Amino acid sequence: MGRSRVGLIGAGNVAQRHARVLSGFPDVVLAGVTDVLPEAAARLADTHGTRAFVDADALLRADLDAVYVCVPPFAHGPVEEAVLSAGLPLFVEKPLAADLETAEKVAAMVDGAPTAVGHHWRYLAVVERARELLDGRPVRLVSGAWLDKVPPVAWWSRRDRSGGPVVEQAAHVLDLARLLVGEVTRVCALGDGSPPPSVSEDVDADIDSATAATLRFASGTVGTLTTACVLRWKHRAGLEIYADGLALAVSEDELLVREGEREYRLDGDPEAARVAVDRAFIDAVRRDGDDIRVPYAEGLRTHRLACAIARSAATGEACDV
Ligand SMILES: NC(=O)c1ccc[n+]([C@@H]2O[C@H](COP(=O)([O-])OP(=O)(O)OC[C@H]3O[C@@H](n4cnc5c(N)ncnc54)[C@H](O)[C@@H]3O)[C@@H](O)[C@H]2O)c1
């Protein structure tokens, strides 16, 4: 089998990362990139010695084996529909969309070809270790948090563009909670109703600065999720889990474990996980592996949870997931 020809739709921050990782794989060739900003596509294409295409339709005619969709939340939908209609394997960055309806519509189109969502935390060795430690132990309490700054992209502070901090950022933590503790069935959330300081004068922020949610898992476990985007640094993003006689704190960077008098810390390796998520997708595309941990349907379950929390915070009503 020759090298797999991969196209990128969207040429921003995360696309640059995938392009870097993919161009390090000997069995992949970056076949082209497109972006609604032609200069962004041209820049990324130049960096990797590939072609910039005027739009997704033109890129999809370039004899591709797979496509990465790296657009902001509000731009999902038509792009995935074009990729899936072309019968091509689809890697899509989280969140699946700014809303739930778009993602449900795309999910209904998935048919056979491999799909993967950029929930790379599932490939962290510390997450594997946390799973082993929790095996057979009922979890009693979960406490997730994403406490950070406002990312410097204009779309982020607008609810209809990003979906808000729970959907856009805390989705990683919610995905981990589902993996380690199980499905959430009911949520009740509050937002502070006050936007964070603006990152630029052109952006009229309308997201909450802070959200606090309670979660009920199918197992009976209870939990919380909190978000804040008012800092100037990334303060904490991760999950604390309490089982009988065991306390864990897991994030992209580390796992902290306390079991009675025994206490230890393991380093996370986010870069390895970012490579592994791409490697698993490419292996599936090449029919050379079966380690996609979050296909579209699984990503949709995390997105449903995030959207239920966002909906509850917006309405003040508890929501079933
Ligand atoms: N998994 C991760 O760790 C991770 C890390 C960073 C970003 N992300 C996610 O990736 C997504 C993109 O984030 P980013 O930081 O790269 O944003 P960005 O704004 O830097 O880049 C997005 C790019 O998409 C382009 N674009 C918008 N609409 C388009 C369309 N219809 N067709 C083609 N291009 C289009 C924009 O012009 C922009 O260049 C976000 O949903 C974000 O949450 C995930």
The ligand as an ORCA input file, in Angstrom:
! r2SCAN-3c Opt
* xyz 0 1
  N      -7.978     18.414     20.743
  C      -7.308     19.467     21.137
  O      -6.471     19.418     22.012
  C      -7.562     20.804     20.468
  C      -6.595     21.812     20.574
  C      -6.870     23.036     19.949
  C      -8.070     23.222     19.277
  N      -8.971     22.214     19.223
  C     -10.263     22.411     18.551
  O     -10.063     22.626     17.167
  C     -11.031     23.539     16.681
  C     -10.310     24.664     15.955
  O      -9.514     25.357     16.889
  P      -8.290     26.264     16.435
  O      -7.617     26.695     17.680
  O      -7.513     25.574     15.383
  O      -9.078     27.508     15.796
  P      -8.494     28.580     14.774
  O      -9.454     29.715     14.790
  O      -7.050     28.823     15.066
  O      -8.547     27.828     13.367
  C      -9.726     27.488     12.716
  C      -9.517     27.710     11.228
  O     -10.668     27.237     10.518
  C     -10.950     28.148      9.478
  N     -12.336     27.976      9.042
  C     -13.473     28.469      9.593
  N     -14.543     28.025      8.909
  C     -14.085     27.230      7.930
  C     -14.707     26.489      6.901
  N     -16.040     26.445      6.768
  N     -13.926     25.805      6.020
  C     -12.565     25.835      6.137
  N     -11.919     26.524      7.109
  C     -12.674     27.206      7.994
  C     -10.629     29.502     10.061
  O     -10.428     30.486      9.051
  C      -9.369     29.199     10.868
  O      -8.187     29.376     10.089
  C     -11.816     24.032     17.886
  O     -13.055     23.369     17.944
  C     -10.963     23.639     19.066
  O     -11.694     23.281     20.229
  C      -8.736     21.010     19.786
*
